[in-house]
């Protein structure tokens, strides 16, 4: 399951970045795009951090 979730979170991050790249940017979209990229790619970062957990409770808290 961990490898499946790792692949899925990476694929999700790439899809978010591709979505933003395809959008024409105005001032309002630039702000929204920045926030979307940050939140969309943090999913993978949070998952990687959770994999380093020392216990099941810590894994759930980080995830």
Buried (B, 14 or more C-beta within 10 A) or exposed (E): EEEEBBEEBBEBBEEBBEEBEEEEEEEEEEEBBEEBBEEBBEBBEEBEBBEEBEEEEEBEEBE
